[in-house]
Amino acid sequence: MKEIKDSEEELQDNEELYEKLVITIDKGQEPLRIDKFLMGRIEGATRNKIQQGIQNEMVLVNEKPVKSNYKVKAFDNIVVYDNRSPESSDIVPENIPLNIEYEDDAVLIINKPAGMVVHPGSGNPNGTLVNGVAYYLKQQNPELDENELSRFGLVHRIDKNTSGLLVMAKTQKAMSDIAKQFFNHTVHRRYIALVWGDVEKDEGTVIAHVGRHQRFRKLFTAYPDGDHGKDAITHYKVLERYNYVTLIECRLETGRTHQIRVHMQLIGHPLFNDDFYGGDRIVKGTVFTKYKQFVDNCFALCPRQALHAKELGFIHPSTLKQVHFESELPEDMRTVIDKWKKYIGHKDH
C-alpha cells in the first residue's frame, strides 16, 4: 500500500464530532448532585464543563433537561451529549473567501470547496474554514473576543477533498439543538458520488461498522461483523450508468469519518480518484492506451475523490420548522461526468 501523504487533520471517528454517553443509575445510588455524579463517571471532565453542558441542555435525565443541582436517584436514565471537536482556543481569524449559501442569527450554511480543511488540527494550524469563519464574524462584530470565536459552533464536518454543504451554529442553543439532530440521525444529508464499476442494484443499503484501520491509522475500514468501529449505514441509489463508472446518490443514516468512501470500497465500487481507498487507478475497463489516457485526463480534471455533499436539511433551532438547502455540483465533477457521457456515447434523456 502506498504511503498516505499529508493527512488533512487529526481524524476522529465521527463527522458529527459528538459522542453520546448513556448511564442508567443502579438501585443502590444515594442522592447526589448530577454535576458531581458525572465528574466521577466521565474521564477528564471538569465541573465547569459539565455545568456548561447541563446549562446548554446537553445532559438529559429521563429525556428532560435538568439543573446542576438536580440530585440523581435510583433508576434515572442519563444521556450526555459530549462535544469531541478539537480544542480550538487559538483560532486565528484569516481572510479566506467563503461561499455562504444562507445565514441568519442562528446558523450559517457554507458550501465548502474541495481542498479546504474544516478546522485546525495537527499539520493544519491555519488556512481552514473555521479560520475563515472567525475572520468573517470579526468583520461583522469587531467586539468578539478570542474566547467567543473559539466557541463558534462546529457541529459536523466533511473531508478536506469532499465539497459541499456544511452547517455551523452561531449560538450555543443552536449548536446544542443541531448537534442532537445529527446524533439522533434526523438530519437529511444527500451526497452525489461517481464510483468505479457498473453498480449491480438500482438501489441498496450498506450496513457495516466503520473504524480506524488496525495497521494504517490514517485510513478507516469497514468491519461487517461489527467487531471494531461504530455502526454505520449508507443508503445508495443509482442516478446514471456510464458502463465503467456509475453516478450515485448516497443518503447517510450515520456520519462516520470516510463512511461513504469506505462503504463503497467495501462493495467493490471505490469513489472515482479516491487516493485513500483505491479509486485513483483504473478499476474497471481495459488498459488500452487510449482508455488509460482518457482516465488520466479525468483524474487531472477532478484531482480528488468525486464526492459532493449536495443536500442538507434539519429542523431550524429558532423557528422549529424544517429547512432544506441544496448546492450545485462543482465544476470539476460536472466536467468529468460530461466526459464520461461523451466517451460512452450517452445521450441525455
C-alpha positions in Angstrom: 0.0 0.0 0.0 1.3 3.4 -0.9 2.1 5.8 1.8 -0.7 8.3 2.6 0.6 11.9 2.2 -0.5 15.0 4.1 -3.3 13.9 6.3 -5.8 16.8 6.3 -6.2 16.8 10.1 -6.1 14.5 13.1 -9.1 12.3 12.3 -11.8 11.4 14.6 -14.4 8.6 14.4 -17.4 10.8 13.8 -18.1 13.5 11.3 -20.7 14.8 13.8 -18.0 15.4 16.4 -20.3 14.3 19.2 -20.4 11.2 21.4 -23.4 10.0 23.3 -23.0 8.6 26.8 -26.0 6.7 28.3 -26.0 5.9 32.1 -28.7 4.1 34.0 -28.5 4.7 37.7 -28.5 1.5 39.7 -30.9 0.9 42.6 -28.3 1.5 45.3 -27.4 5.1 44.3 -27.6 7.7 47.1 -29.0 11.1 46.1 -26.1 13.1 44.6 -25.9 16.3 42.6 -25.7 15.5 38.9 -22.6 17.6 38.2 -20.7 15.8 41.0 -22.0 12.4 39.8 -20.9 13.0 36.2 -17.5 14.2 37.3 -16.9 10.7 38.8 -18.2 9.0 35.6 -16.7 11.0 32.7 -12.9 10.7 32.4 -11.1 14.1 32.3 -14.3 16.1 32.7 -14.2 19.3 34.8 -17.0 20.5 36.9 -17.2 23.7 34.8 -17.5 21.8 31.5 -20.2 19.6 33.0 -22.1 22.5 34.3 -21.9 24.2 30.9 -23.2 21.1 29.3 -26.1 20.9 31.8 -26.9 24.6 31.2 -26.9 24.1 27.4 -29.3 21.1 27.7 -26.7 18.6 26.5 -27.4 16.5 29.6 -30.9 14.9 29.8 -32.4 12.9 32.7 -35.3 10.8 31.8 -35.4 12.6 28.4 -35.6 16.1 30.0 -33.1 18.8 30.7 -32.2 19.4 34.4 -30.3 22.0 36.5 -26.8 21.4 38.0 -28.3 20.9 41.5 -30.6 18.1 40.4 -30.0 15.0 42.5 -29.7 11.7 40.7 -31.7 8.8 42.1 -32.1 5.1 41.5 -33.1 4.1 38.0 -32.6 7.5 36.5 -31.6 7.4 32.8 -29.0 9.9 32.0 -27.9 10.9 28.4 -24.8 13.1 27.9 -24.1 14.6 24.5 -20.3 15.3 24.7 -18.6 17.6 22.2 -15.5 15.8 20.9 -14.4 18.5 18.5 -10.8 19.6 18.7 -9.7 22.2 21.2 -9.8 25.5 19.3 -8.8 28.1 21.8 -6.2 29.5 19.4 -8.3 30.2 16.3 -6.7 32.9 14.3 -9.0 34.9 12.1 -7.9 34.7 8.4 -9.3 36.5 5.4 -10.3 33.4 3.5 -13.1 33.6 0.9 -16.3 31.8 2.0 -19.2 30.6 -0.2 -22.1 31.4 2.2 -25.4 29.9 1.0 -27.5 31.1 3.8 -27.2 33.0 7.1 -29.4 34.2 9.9 -29.0 34.8 13.7 -28.7 31.1 14.5 -27.0 29.3 11.6 -24.5 29.7 8.8 -24.7 27.4 5.8 -21.4 27.2 3.8 -20.7 25.5 0.5 -17.1 24.2 1.1 -14.8 23.8 -1.9 -12.7 20.6 -2.3 -9.2 21.1 -0.9 -10.2 23.1 2.2 -9.8 21.6 5.7 -12.7 22.3 8.0 -10.9 23.0 11.3 -7.3 23.5 12.5 -5.5 20.3 13.7 -2.1 18.7 13.6 -0.5 19.6 10.3 -3.1 22.3 9.6 -2.9 25.1 12.1 -4.4 27.7 9.7 -6.0 28.2 6.3 -9.1 26.3 7.4 -12.8 27.0 7.0 -13.0 27.8 10.7 -10.2 30.4 10.4 -12.2 32.0 7.6 -15.4 32.0 9.6 -13.6 33.6 12.5 -12.5 36.4 10.3 -16.0 36.8 8.8 -17.6 37.1 12.2 -14.9 39.5 13.4 -15.8 41.8 10.5 -19.4 41.7 11.4 -18.7 42.3 15.1 -15.3 43.6 16.0 -16.1 43.3 19.7 -16.0 39.5 19.5 -13.1 38.2 21.7 -10.9 35.1 21.1 -12.9 33.0 23.5 -16.2 33.7 21.8 -14.6 32.9 18.4 -13.2 29.6 19.7 -16.6 28.5 20.9 -18.2 29.1 17.5 -20.4 26.1 16.6 -18.8 23.4 14.6 -21.3 20.6 14.7 -20.1 18.3 11.9 -17.6 18.3 9.1 -16.8 16.9 5.7 -13.4 15.7 4.4 -10.8 18.0 3.1 -11.3 16.8 -0.5 -15.0 16.5 -0.4 -17.0 19.5 -1.5 -20.5 20.6 -0.4 -22.8 21.9 2.3 -21.8 22.4 6.0 -23.9 24.0 8.8 -22.3 26.0 11.6 -24.2 27.2 14.6 -24.0 30.9 15.7 -25.4 30.4 19.2 -24.9 27.9 21.9 -28.6 27.0 21.8 -28.4 26.4 18.0 -25.3 24.3 18.5 -26.9 22.1 21.1 -30.1 21.7 19.1 -28.4 20.8 15.8 -25.8 18.5 17.4 -28.7 16.4 18.9 -30.4 16.2 15.5 -27.1 14.9 13.9 -26.7 12.4 16.7 -30.3 11.2 16.5 -29.9 10.7 12.7 -32.8 13.1 11.9 -30.6 15.4 9.7 -31.2 14.9 5.9 -27.9 14.5 4.1 -27.6 13.6 0.4 -24.3 13.2 -1.4 -23.6 12.7 -5.1 -20.7 10.4 -5.9 -19.1 9.0 -9.0 -17.9 5.4 -8.3 -16.0 2.8 -10.3 -17.9 0.0 -12.0 -21.4 -0.7 -13.0 -23.3 -0.9 -9.7 -25.4 -4.0 -9.9 -28.6 -2.9 -8.0 -30.5 0.3 -8.8 -30.6 1.0 -5.0 -29.3 -0.6 -1.9 -28.1 -0.2 1.7 -24.6 -0.8 3.1 -24.5 -1.8 6.8 -21.1 -2.3 8.2 -19.2 -0.8 11.2 -16.6 1.8 10.2 -13.5 2.4 12.3 -9.8 3.0 12.0 -7.6 0.5 10.1 -5.8 -1.6 12.6 -2.4 -1.1 10.9 -2.7 2.1 8.8 -4.0 4.5 11.3 -4.8 7.3 8.8 -7.2 5.0 7.0 -10.6 3.8 8.0 -12.0 0.5 7.1 -15.3 -1.5 7.2 -15.9 -4.1 9.8 -19.0 -6.0 8.5 -19.0 -8.3 11.6 -19.1 -5.3 13.9 -16.0 -6.4 15.8 -14.4 -2.9 15.6 -15.5 0.6 14.8 -19.0 2.1 15.1 -22.3 1.2 13.4 -22.6 2.9 10.0 -25.5 2.8 7.5 -25.4 4.2 3.9 -28.3 4.1 1.5 -27.4 4.5 -2.2 -29.4 4.9 -5.4 -28.1 4.8 -9.0 -28.7 8.0 -10.9 -26.9 7.2 -14.2 -24.6 4.5 -15.6 -21.6 5.1 -17.8 -20.5 1.4 -18.3 -17.2 1.8 -16.4 -18.4 4.2 -13.7 -21.7 4.9 -12.1 -23.2 8.2 -10.8 -25.0 7.5 -7.5 -26.6 9.4 -4.6 -25.9 8.4 -1.0 -28.1 9.2 2.0 -26.3 8.9 5.3 -28.1 7.5 8.3 -24.9 7.7 10.4 -22.0 10.0 9.9 -18.7 8.2 10.4 -15.5 9.6 9.1 -14.9 8.5 5.5 -18.2 6.5 5.7 -19.3 6.7 2.0 -15.7 6.2 0.8 -15.2 3.1 3.0 -18.7 1.6 2.3 -18.4 2.0 -1.5 -14.9 0.4 -1.4 -16.4 -2.5 0.6 -19.0 -3.3 -2.1 -16.3 -3.1 -4.8 -17.1 0.4 -6.1 -14.5 2.8 -4.7 -15.0 6.5 -5.4 -13.5 7.8 -8.6 -10.0 9.2 -7.9 -10.1 8.4 -4.2 -6.4 8.0 -3.4 -7.1 6.7 0.1 -9.3 3.8 -1.0 -8.1 2.6 -4.3 -10.1 4.8 -6.7 -7.1 6.6 -8.2 -6.3 3.8 -10.7 -8.2 2.0 -13.4 -10.6 -0.3 -11.5 -13.0 -1.1 -14.4 -12.3 -1.2 -18.1 -9.4 -2.2 -20.3 -5.8 -0.8 -20.1 -5.6 0.2 -23.7 -3.5 3.3 -24.2 -6.4 5.5 -25.4 -8.6 4.5 -22.5 -5.8 4.9 -20.0 -5.1 8.4 -21.4 -8.9 9.3 -21.1 -9.0 8.2 -17.4 -5.8 10.0 -16.6 -7.3 13.2 -18.2 -10.4 12.7 -16.0 -8.2 12.3 -12.9 -6.4 15.6 -13.8 -9.7 17.4 -14.2 -11.0 16.1 -10.8 -7.9 15.7 -8.7 -9.8 14.4 -5.6 -12.4 11.8 -4.7 -15.6 12.6 -6.7 -17.9 13.2 -3.7 -20.2 16.2 -3.1 -22.4 17.0 -0.1 -25.4 18.2 -2.2 -28.3 18.5 0.2 -28.7 19.3 3.9 -31.9 19.6 5.8 -32.8 19.9 9.5 -35.2 21.5 12.0 -34.2 25.1 12.4 -33.3 25.7 16.1 -35.2 29.1 16.2 -38.3 28.6 14.0 -38.6 24.9 14.8 -39.5 24.4 11.1 -37.8 22.1 8.6 -35.2 23.9 6.4 -33.6 22.4 3.3 -30.5 23.6 1.3 -29.1 22.4 -2.0 -25.9 23.1 -3.8 -24.9 22.6 -7.4 -22.3 20.0 -8.4 -18.9 21.7 -8.6 -17.3 22.3 -12.0 -14.6 19.5 -11.6 -17.2 16.8 -11.1 -19.6 18.2 -13.7 -16.7 18.2 -16.3 -15.7 14.6 -15.6 -19.3 13.4 -15.7 -19.8 15.1 -19.1 -16.6 13.5 -20.4 -17.8 10.0 -19.4 -21.2 10.7 -21.1 -19.4 11.6 -24.3 -17.0 8.7 -24.0 -19.7 6.1 -24.0 -22.0 8.0 -26.3 -24.5 8.6 -23.6 -27.5 10.7 -24.6 -29.3 12.9 -22.1 -33.0 12.0 -21.7 
